[in-house]
Amino acid sequence: MICNIYSYFFFILSLVLFLLSMLFSFLDFSFIIEYNLLMNMSVYFSMVILFDWMSLLFMSFVLLISSMVIYYSGDYMYGDLNLDRFILLVIMFVLSMMLLIISPNLISILLGWDGLGLVSYCLVIYYQNIKSYNAGMLTALTNRVGDVALLMSIAWMLNFGSWNYIFYLKIMFDDFCMQLISLMVVLAAMTKSAQIPFSSWLPAAMAAPTPVSSLVHSSTLVTAGIYLLIRFNESFSSSLMFLMLFFSMMTMFMSGLGANYEYDLKKIIALSTLSQLGLMMSILSLGSSDLAFFHLLTHALFKALLFMCAGLIIHNFNNMQDIRYLGGLINHMPITVSLMTICNFSLCGLPFLSGFYSKDLILEVMSMNYLNMFVYLIFYMSIGLTVCYSFRLFYYLLFSSYKFMSMSELIESNSMMLKGMYGLILMVVFMGSLLSWLIFMKPYFIYMSFYMKIMALIFILMGLFMGIEGFNLNMSYFLKNNLGLKHFIGSMWNMPFLSTVFVYKNSLFLGNLYLNIYDQGWIEYYGSKNLSLKLISLGSLIQYFSINHLKLYILMIVLWILCFIIFM
């Protein structure tokens, strides 16, 4: 089967790249391959590939998750008439991401960047209906903003005679042109990683099949922007980093609030991804790019498995995604729910799962920075909201009563889906501590007061209490008289409206006005349609008179001939 072949190949290649990354890390070794294609007016057009411990390790994780997702897809997409096309699209998606990872050159980055955008559009509209079409267009058009920003940065880099940005990072502080390039790169990363105000496409992209969501939200599309910022982190000025910090914090807080009022299972996990992307970008803007990369890897593992568990639940419930109908699953699908619980615990940062090692370190490093109280509270409140919506999900899936069809069968066979999920659960449990030993040669030692040290635990417990007790009592009851505020909080601060209807409503109104007044108004009457009618009627009139006059002329000629004969 095509799924098994590609899955095994990617898994073996992932192991090889992981061992190579460890070797490169221990030796502090980098390997650059450059091939000059042509030179024109001192500008070199070259193909450059960079292999260092970071690119090799990230490629290893991408291939590991891709192998599990492809293996999982063989059963999830079973019976699909276009399964081979789907698998090939996923492989193109992975290859585009690999090209982006190993490129220290903006031209080749653009190839991978646009490859991700194009293939993601094809995958989002895979189920060909109006909802997936709208989601695909929103995804593609939002990401085009970032593509244009990347193109502008490519044009600006012509001033340096090369697009190998990695050689110019150290001089970007002193050059105005390079600061513009950094700004364009940040804009591109914000669109690809769905930061405010470009966040609306990420939940909309849930129209894609669940294996695609598992791949997109863990290690490929949305992480491309974060990875690009990690590569460019040495070039950002302090003002640009403060700007990134503000937008990433707002994204983290907004997505945490929105997930607490969402009932679609996949959208809750998508908003969770958005929250973690905001966390990565915020710690990156505080100057800790290594921590952002660490959390990027650990998040990829548990988020991929979380989507796989959600896909298995949706598959068993005949494509039902409303969590209000899902309940009592601990009795019907114990293995899936257990794996999902471990992933959610890792997402919340509970000791000592993989998410704890990166998340706790990020919070402690943030606490050691000179920041105002607003930043401090938003960080910890976002952590609490993460725990809140996670335990809200627990309540609906585990503790509420079963509300689906009375005649239904939930099976949890030893299928390819579960086998693909088993391949990631050990990574979710152990990879956090392993990566903390491998990535950080010098371990962090952070000394803080007792209350600052347990602040993360306090907010986790507060979020847990709100998630269980609050939603057990219907947390939204205090907003029942203020539906506008409830809608504002639950709809990502009206961002889907601002990205869609707000953009095209006025243009459609003007188009309709033009159609009614001009195209179908007096121009239509005096224009081509009426002119053709007048010409046709005029032609008929001329034809009528000409025919009648011809008869008159013939009659007069006959009379003249008769008169001539008679009088002669």
C-alpha positions as CSV (number, residue, x, y, z in Angstrom):
1,M,0.0,0.0,0.0
2,I,1.3,3.5,-0.9
3,C,0.8,4.8,2.6
4,N,2.9,2.1,4.2
5,I,5.8,2.6,1.8
6,Y,6.1,6.4,2.3
7,S,5.5,6.1,6.0
8,Y,8.4,3.6,6.5
9,F,10.7,5.6,4.2
10,F,10.1,8.8,6.1
11,F,10.5,7.1,9.5
12,I,13.9,5.7,8.6
13,L,15.0,9.0,7.1
14,S,13.9,10.8,10.3
15,L,16.0,8.5,12.5
16,V,19.1,9.1,10.2
17,L,18.6,12.9,10.3
18,F,18.1,12.8,14.1
19,L,21.5,11.1,14.6
20,L,23.1,13.5,12.2
21,S,21.7,16.5,14.1
22,M,23.1,15.1,17.3
23,L,26.5,14.6,15.7
24,F,26.5,18.2,14.2
25,S,25.5,19.6,17.6
26,F,28.2,17.8,19.6
27,L,30.9,18.8,17.0
28,D,29.4,22.4,16.6
29,F,29.5,21.7,12.8
30,S,27.7,23.3,9.9
31,F,27.7,22.3,6.3
32,I,26.8,24.7,3.4
33,I,26.4,23.6,-0.2
34,E,26.4,26.5,-2.8
35,Y,26.0,26.1,-6.5
36,N,26.2,29.2,-8.7
37,L,23.6,29.2,-11.4
38,L,24.5,32.5,-13.1
39,M,25.9,36.0,-12.4
40,N,24.5,39.2,-13.8
41,M,25.9,42.6,-12.9
42,S,27.7,41.3,-9.8
43,V,24.5,39.6,-8.5
44,Y,24.9,35.9,-8.0
45,F,22.0,33.6,-8.6
46,S,22.9,30.5,-6.6
47,M,21.3,27.5,-5.0
48,V,22.3,27.2,-1.4
49,I,21.6,24.5,1.2
50,L,22.5,24.7,4.9
51,F,22.8,21.7,7.1
52,D,23.3,22.4,10.8
53,W,22.0,20.8,14.0
54,M,18.8,23.0,13.9
55,S,17.8,22.3,10.3
56,L,18.6,18.6,10.7
57,L,16.7,18.2,14.0
58,F,13.6,20.1,12.7
59,M,13.6,18.0,9.5
60,S,13.8,14.9,11.6
61,F,10.7,15.9,13.5
62,V,8.8,16.9,10.4
63,L,9.6,13.5,8.8
64,L,8.7,11.6,12.0
65,I,5.3,13.3,12.3
66,S,4.7,13.0,8.5
67,S,5.4,9.3,8.6
68,M,2.9,8.7,11.4
69,V,0.3,11.0,9.7
70,I,0.6,9.2,6.3
71,Y,0.3,5.8,8.1
72,Y,-2.7,7.1,9.9
73,S,-4.2,8.4,6.7
74,G,-4.3,5.0,5.1
75,D,-7.1,4.0,7.5
76,Y,-8.7,7.4,8.0
77,M,-9.1,8.0,4.2
78,Y,-9.9,4.4,3.4
79,G,-12.4,4.1,0.6
80,D,-11.5,7.6,-0.8
81,L,-11.3,7.4,-4.6
82,N,-8.5,9.9,-4.7
83,L,-6.3,8.5,-1.9
84,D,-3.2,8.3,-4.0
85,R,-3.6,12.0,-5.0
86,F,-4.1,12.9,-1.3
87,I,-0.9,11.1,-0.3
88,L,1.1,12.8,-3.1
89,L,-0.3,16.2,-2.0
90,V,0.9,15.5,1.6
91,I,4.3,14.5,0.3
92,M,4.6,17.7,-1.8
93,F,3.6,19.6,1.4
94,V,6.4,17.9,3.4
95,L,9.0,18.5,0.6
96,S,8.1,22.2,0.4
97,M,8.6,22.5,4.2
98,M,12.0,20.7,3.9
99,L,13.1,23.2,1.2
100,L,12.2,26.0,3.5
101,I,14.1,24.5,6.4
102,I,17.4,23.9,4.7
103,S,17.4,27.3,2.8
104,P,19.6,30.2,4.0
105,N,18.7,32.0,0.7
106,L,15.5,34.1,0.3
107,I,14.8,32.9,-3.2
108,S,14.8,29.2,-2.3
109,I,12.8,30.1,0.9
110,L,10.2,31.7,-1.3
111,L,10.0,28.5,-3.4
112,G,9.2,26.5,-0.3
113,W,7.0,29.2,1.2
114,D,4.8,29.4,-1.9
115,G,4.9,25.6,-2.2
116,L,3.4,25.4,1.3
117,G,0.7,28.0,0.4
118,L,-0.3,26.4,-2.9
119,V,-0.4,22.8,-1.6
120,S,-2.2,24.0,1.6
121,Y,-4.9,25.5,-0.7
122,C,-5.3,22.2,-2.6
123,L,-5.6,20.3,0.7
124,V,-8.1,22.7,2.4
125,I,-10.4,22.4,-0.6
126,Y,-10.0,18.6,-0.8
127,Y,-13.6,18.1,0.2
128,Q,-15.1,20.1,-2.6
129,N,-17.9,22.1,-1.1
130,I,-18.7,25.7,-0.6
131,K,-17.4,25.8,3.0
132,S,-14.0,24.3,2.1
133,Y,-13.8,26.6,-1.0
134,N,-14.3,29.7,1.2
135,A,-11.8,28.5,3.8
136,G,-9.3,27.8,1.0
137,M,-9.7,31.2,-0.5
138,L,-9.3,32.9,2.9
139,T,-6.2,30.8,3.6
140,A,-4.6,31.5,0.3
141,L,-5.4,35.3,0.1
142,T,-4.3,35.9,3.7
143,N,-1.0,34.2,3.1
144,R,-0.5,36.2,-0.1
145,V,0.1,39.2,2.1
146,G,3.1,37.5,3.6
147,D,4.3,36.3,0.2
148,V,4.3,39.9,-1.1
149,A,6.3,41.0,2.0
150,L,8.8,38.2,1.2
151,L,9.1,39.3,-2.4
152,M,9.7,42.9,-1.3
153,S,12.5,41.7,1.0
154,I,14.0,39.8,-1.9
155,A,13.9,43.1,-4.0
156,W,15.6,45.0,-1.1
157,M,18.4,42.5,-0.8
158,L,19.5,43.3,-4.3
159,N,21.4,46.1,-2.7
160,F,23.8,43.6,-1.2
161,G,24.4,41.5,-4.4
162,S,23.2,38.3,-2.8
163,W,20.1,36.7,-1.3
164,N,22.0,34.7,1.3
165,Y,20.6,36.5,4.3
166,I,22.6,34.3,6.7
167,F,25.8,36.2,5.9
168,Y,24.2,39.7,6.6
169,L,22.5,39.1,9.9
170,K,25.3,40.7,11.9
171,I,25.2,44.0,10.0
172,M,21.4,44.4,9.9
173,F,21.4,46.7,13.0
174,D,23.5,49.4,11.2
175,D,21.7,49.4,7.9
176,F,18.3,51.0,7.3
177,C,17.7,48.7,4.3
178,M,18.3,45.6,6.3
179,Q,15.9,46.9,9.0
180,L,13.2,47.2,6.3
181,I,14.0,43.6,5.2
182,S,13.6,42.5,8.8
183,L,10.2,44.2,9.0
184,M,9.1,42.5,5.8
185,V,10.2,39.1,7.2
186,V,8.3,39.7,10.4
187,L,5.2,40.6,8.4
188,A,5.5,37.4,6.3
189,A,6.0,35.3,9.5
190,M,2.9,36.9,11.1
191,T,0.7,35.9,8.2
192,K,2.0,32.3,8.0
193,S,1.9,31.8,11.7
194,A,-1.6,33.5,11.9
195,Q,-0.8,36.2,14.4
196,I,-3.2,39.1,14.9
197,P,-4.6,40.6,12.6
198,F,-4.2,37.6,10.3
199,S,-5.6,34.9,12.6
200,S,-8.9,34.1,11.0
201,W,-7.6,31.7,8.4
202,L,-6.2,29.2,10.9
203,P,-9.6,27.9,12.4
204,A,-11.1,28.2,8.8
205,A,-8.4,25.8,7.5
206,M,-10.1,23.0,9.6
207,A,-12.1,22.3,6.5
208,A,-9.2,20.1,5.4
209,P,-9.1,16.4,6.3
210,T,-8.0,15.7,9.8
211,P,-4.6,14.1,8.9
212,V,-3.8,17.4,7.1
213,S,-4.8,19.4,10.2
214,S,-2.5,17.1,12.2
215,L,0.4,17.8,9.9
216,V,-0.3,21.6,9.4
217,H,-0.8,22.5,13.0
218,S,2.2,20.6,14.4
219,S,5.3,20.9,12.2
220,T,4.7,22.4,8.8
221,L,2.7,25.3,7.6
222,V,2.0,27.4,10.8
223,T,5.5,26.7,12.2
224,A,7.2,28.0,9.0
225,G,6.9,31.6,10.2
226,I,8.3,30.9,13.6
227,Y,11.2,29.0,12.1
228,L,12.0,31.9,9.7
229,L,12.0,34.3,12.7
230,I,14.3,32.0,14.6
231,R,16.7,32.1,11.7
232,F,16.5,35.9,11.5
233,N,16.5,36.5,15.3
234,E,19.9,38.2,15.4
235,S,18.7,41.0,13.0
236,F,15.7,42.4,14.9
237,S,15.9,45.8,16.5
238,S,14.4,46.4,20.0
239,S,11.4,48.4,18.7
240,L,10.6,45.6,16.3
241,M,10.8,43.0,19.0
242,F,8.5,45.0,21.3
243,L,6.0,45.2,18.4
244,M,6.2,41.4,17.9
245,L,5.8,40.9,21.7
246,F,2.5,42.9,21.7
247,F,0.9,41.2,18.8
248,S,2.0,37.7,19.9
249,M,0.6,38.3,23.5
250,M,-2.7,39.5,22.1
251,T,-2.9,36.4,19.8
252,M,-2.2,34.2,22.8
253,F,-4.8,35.8,25.0
254,M,-7.4,36.1,22.2
255,S,-7.2,32.4,21.1
256,G,-7.3,31.2,24.7
257,L,-10.6,33.2,25.3
258,G,-12.1,32.1,22.0
259,A,-11.4,28.4,22.7
260,N,-13.4,28.6,25.9
261,Y,-16.5,29.5,23.9
262,E,-16.1,27.1,20.9
263,Y,-18.0,23.9,20.5
264,D,-16.3,22.5,17.4
265,L,-13.7,19.9,18.4
266,K,-11.2,20.7,15.7
267,K,-11.5,24.4,16.1
268,I,-10.8,24.2,19.8
269,I,-7.5,22.4,19.0
270,A,-6.8,24.9,16.2
271,L,-7.2,27.8,18.6
272,S,-4.9,25.9,21.0
273,T,-2.3,25.9,18.2
274,L,-2.8,29.6,17.8
275,S,-2.2,30.2,21.5
276,Q,1.0,28.2,21.4
277,L,2.2,30.0,18.3
278,G,1.7,33.3,20.2
279,L,3.7,31.8,23.1
280,M,6.6,30.9,20.8
281,M,6.7,34.3,19.1
282,S,6.5,36.1,22.4
283,I,9.5,34.3,23.9
284,L,11.3,34.8,20.6
285,S,10.6,38.5,20.8
286,L,12.2,38.5,24.3
287,G,15.4,37.3,22.8
288,S,15.3,33.5,23.6
289,S,15.2,31.9,20.2
290,D,16.5,28.6,21.5
291,L,13.6,28.3,23.9
292,A,11.2,29.1,21.0
293,F,12.8,26.3,19.0
294,F,12.6,24.0,21.9
295,H,8.8,24.6,22.4
296,L,8.3,24.4,18.7
297,L,9.6,20.8,18.7
298,T,7.8,19.6,21.9
299,H,4.5,21.3,20.7
300,A,4.8,19.5,17.3
301,L,4.7,16.1,19.0
302,F,1.6,16.5,21.3
303,K,-0.4,18.6,18.9
304,A,0.0,16.0,16.1
305,L,-1.2,13.3,18.4
306,L,-4.0,15.5,19.7
307,F,-5.4,15.9,16.2
308,M,-5.0,12.2,15.5
309,C,-7.1,11.4,18.6
310,A,-9.7,14.0,17.5
311,G,-9.8,12.5,14.0
312,L,-10.5,9.0,15.4
313,I,-13.3,10.3,17.5
314,I,-14.8,12.2,14.6
315,H,-14.4,9.1,12.4
316,N,-16.4,7.0,14.9
317,F,-19.1,9.6,15.3
318,N,-19.9,9.8,11.6
319,N,-18.1,13.1,11.1
320,M,-19.8,14.8,14.1
321,Q,-17.5,17.5,15.6
322,D,-19.8,19.2,18.1
323,I,-18.5,18.4,21.6
324,R,-21.9,18.8,23.1
325,Y,-22.9,15.5,21.5
326,L,-19.8,13.6,22.6
327,G,-19.8,12.2,26.1
328,G,-18.9,9.2,28.2
329,L,-16.1,8.2,25.8
330,I,-14.1,6.8,28.7
331,N,-16.4,3.8,28.5
332,H,-16.4,3.4,24.7
333,M,-13.0,4.6,23.5
334,P,-10.6,4.3,26.5
335,I,-7.3,4.1,24.6
336,T,-8.0,7.2,22.4
337,V,-9.2,9.2,25.3
338,S,-6.2,8.2,27.4
339,L,-3.8,9.3,24.7
340,M,-5.8,12.5,24.3
341,T,-5.6,13.2,28.0
342,I,-1.8,12.7,28.1
343,C,-1.5,15.2,25.2
344,N,-3.8,17.7,26.9
345,F,-1.7,17.4,30.1
346,S,1.4,18.0,28.1
347,L,-0.3,21.1,26.5
348,C,-1.2,22.4,29.9
349,G,2.4,22.0,31.0
350,L,1.9,19.5,33.8
351,P,5.1,18.0,35.2
352,F,6.9,16.0,33.8
353,L,5.6,15.6,30.3
354,S,7.3,17.1,27.2
355,G,5.3,20.4,27.3
356,F,6.4,21.1,30.8
357,Y,10.1,21.4,30.1
358,S,9.6,24.0,27.5
359,K,6.6,25.9,28.9
360,D,7.9,26.2,32.4
361,L,11.3,27.4,31.2
362,I,9.7,30.0,29.0
363,L,7.6,31.3,31.9
364,E,10.6,31.5,34.2
365,V,12.8,33.3,31.6
366,M,9.9,35.7,30.9
367,S,9.7,36.4,34.7
368,M,13.4,37.3,34.8
369,N,13.0,40.0,32.1
370,Y,12.3,43.7,32.8
371,L,8.7,43.8,31.7
372,N,5.6,45.6,32.9
373,M,2.7,44.1,34.8
374,F,0.5,44.0,31.7
375,V,2.9,41.6,29.9
376,Y,3.4,39.5,33.1
377,L,-0.4,39.1,33.7
378,I,-1.2,38.4,30.1
379,F,1.4,35.6,30.0
380,Y,0.1,33.9,33.1
381,M,-3.6,34.4,32.3
382,S,-3.0,32.8,28.9
383,I,-1.5,29.8,30.6
384,G,-4.6,29.6,32.8
385,L,-6.9,29.8,29.8
386,T,-5.0,27.0,28.2
387,V,-5.7,24.7,31.2
388,C,-9.3,26.1,31.3
389,Y,-10.3,25.1,27.8
390,S,-8.4,21.8,28.1
391,F,-10.4,20.7,31.1
392,R,-13.6,22.0,29.6
393,L,-12.9,19.6,26.7
394,F,-12.3,16.8,29.3
395,Y,-15.7,17.6,30.9
396,Y,-17.5,17.3,27.6
397,L,-15.7,14.2,26.4
398,L,-15.4,12.2,29.6
399,F,-17.8,13.2,32.3
400,S,-20.9,14.4,30.4
401,S,-23.5,11.9,29.3
402,Y,-23.5,10.2,25.9
403,K,-25.8,12.3,23.7
404,F,-25.3,10.9,20.2
405,M,-27.6,8.4,18.3
406,S,-29.1,5.7,20.5
407,M,-28.3,3.1,17.8
408,S,-24.5,3.6,17.2
409,E,-21.4,1.5,17.5
410,L,-18.1,3.0,18.7
411,I,-15.2,0.7,17.9
412,E,-11.6,1.0,18.8
413,S,-10.0,-1.7,16.7
414,N,-6.2,-2.3,16.4
415,S,-6.3,-0.2,13.2
416,M,-3.7,1.8,11.4
417,M,-5.0,4.9,13.2
418,L,-4.1,3.6,16.6
419,K,-0.8,2.2,15.3
420,G,0.1,5.7,14.0
421,M,-0.9,7.2,17.3
422,Y,1.2,4.7,19.3
423,G,4.3,5.9,17.5
424,L,4.0,9.4,19.0
425,I,2.8,8.8,22.6
426,L,6.3,7.8,23.8
427,M,7.7,11.0,22.2
428,V,5.1,13.1,24.0
429,V,6.0,11.6,27.3
430,F,9.8,11.5,27.1
431,M,11.1,13.8,24.4
432,G,10.8,17.0,26.4
433,S,13.5,15.9,28.9
434,L,15.6,14.3,26.2
435,L,15.6,17.5,24.1
436,S,16.4,19.7,27.1
437,W,19.6,17.6,27.6
438,L,20.5,17.6,23.9
439,I,19.7,21.2,22.8
440,F,21.0,23.1,25.9
441,M,24.7,22.3,26.4
442,K,24.7,24.6,29.4
443,P,21.6,24.1,31.4
444,Y,19.5,27.0,32.6
445,F,19.7,27.8,36.3
446,I,17.0,30.4,37.2
447,Y,16.7,31.6,40.8
448,M,13.5,33.2,41.8
449,S,11.4,33.8,44.9
450,F,9.0,31.2,46.1
451,Y,5.9,33.0,44.9
452,M,7.3,33.7,41.5
453,K,8.4,30.1,41.2
454,I,4.9,28.7,41.9
455,M,3.0,31.3,40.0
456,A,2.7,29.0,36.9
457,L,1.3,26.2,39.2
458,I,-1.2,28.7,40.7
459,F,-2.5,29.7,37.4
460,I,-2.7,26.1,36.2
461,L,-4.8,25.2,39.2
462,M,-7.0,28.3,38.7
463,G,-7.5,27.3,35.1
464,L,-8.3,23.7,36.1
465,F,-10.9,24.9,38.6
466,M,-12.6,27.2,36.1
467,G,-12.5,24.5,33.4
468,I,-14.3,21.9,35.6
469,E,-16.5,24.0,37.9
470,G,-17.2,26.9,35.7
471,F,-18.4,24.8,32.7
472,N,-20.2,22.4,34.9
473,L,-22.3,25.3,36.0
474,N,-22.5,26.7,32.4
475,M,-19.8,29.3,32.6
476,S,-21.4,31.6,30.1
477,Y,-24.5,32.2,32.2
478,F,-23.3,35.6,33.3
479,L,-23.1,36.7,29.6
480,K,-26.6,35.6,28.7
481,N,-27.9,39.2,28.8
482,N,-25.0,40.5,26.8
483,L,-24.9,38.4,23.7
484,G,-22.7,41.0,21.9
485,L,-19.9,40.6,24.3
486,K,-20.2,36.8,24.3
487,H,-20.1,36.8,20.5
488,F,-17.1,39.2,20.5
489,I,-15.2,36.9,22.9
490,G,-16.2,33.7,21.1
491,S,-15.6,34.8,17.6
492,M,-11.9,35.7,17.9
493,W,-12.6,39.4,18.5
494,N,-14.7,39.6,15.2
495,M,-11.6,38.8,13.2
496,P,-13.3,36.4,10.8
497,F,-15.8,39.2,10.0
498,L,-13.0,41.8,9.5
499,S,-11.1,39.4,7.2
500,T,-14.0,38.4,5.0
501,V,-17.3,40.4,4.9
502,F,-15.7,43.7,6.0
503,V,-13.2,43.5,3.1
504,Y,-15.5,42.6,0.3
505,K,-18.9,44.0,1.4
506,N,-18.3,47.6,0.3
507,S,-16.7,46.5,-3.0
508,L,-19.7,44.3,-3.7
509,F,-22.1,47.1,-2.8
510,L,-20.3,49.5,-5.2
511,G,-20.4,46.8,-7.9
512,N,-24.1,46.3,-7.4
513,L,-24.7,50.1,-7.5
514,Y,-22.7,50.3,-10.8
515,L,-24.6,47.4,-12.3
516,N,-28.0,48.9,-11.5
517,I,-27.3,52.6,-12.3
518,Y,-24.9,52.4,-15.2
519,D,-24.7,48.9,-16.7
520,Q,-28.5,48.2,-16.5
521,G,-29.5,51.9,-16.3
522,W,-29.4,54.7,-18.9
523,I,-26.2,53.4,-20.5
524,E,-28.1,50.2,-21.1
525,Y,-30.9,52.1,-22.7
526,Y,-28.8,54.5,-24.8
527,G,-25.9,52.1,-25.2
528,S,-25.2,49.1,-27.2
529,K,-28.5,47.2,-26.6
530,N,-30.8,50.1,-27.5
531,L,-28.6,51.2,-30.3
532,S,-28.8,47.8,-31.9
533,L,-32.6,47.9,-31.6
534,K,-32.8,51.3,-33.1
535,L,-30.5,50.3,-36.0
536,I,-32.6,47.2,-36.6
537,S,-35.9,49.2,-36.6
538,L,-34.2,51.9,-38.8
539,G,-33.1,49.1,-41.2
540,S,-36.6,47.7,-41.3
541,L,-38.0,51.1,-42.0
542,I,-35.5,51.7,-44.9
543,Q,-36.2,48.3,-46.2
544,Y,-39.9,48.9,-46.0
545,F,-39.7,52.2,-47.9
546,S,-37.2,50.9,-50.4
547,I,-39.4,47.9,-51.3
548,N,-42.6,50.1,-51.6
549,H,-40.8,52.7,-53.6
550,L,-39.5,50.1,-56.0
551,K,-43.0,48.9,-56.5
552,L,-44.1,52.5,-57.2
553,Y,-41.3,53.0,-59.6
554,I,-42.1,49.8,-61.5
555,L,-45.8,50.9,-61.7
556,M,-44.9,54.3,-63.0
557,I,-42.6,52.8,-65.6
558,V,-45.4,50.5,-66.8
559,L,-47.9,53.3,-66.9
560,W,-45.5,55.4,-68.9
561,I,-45.0,52.6,-71.4
562,L,-48.7,52.1,-71.8
563,C,-49.3,55.8,-72.3
564,F,-46.6,55.9,-74.9
565,I,-48.1,52.9,-76.8
566,I,-51.6,54.3,-76.7
567,F,-50.8,57.8,-77.8
568,M,-48.4,56.7,-80.5
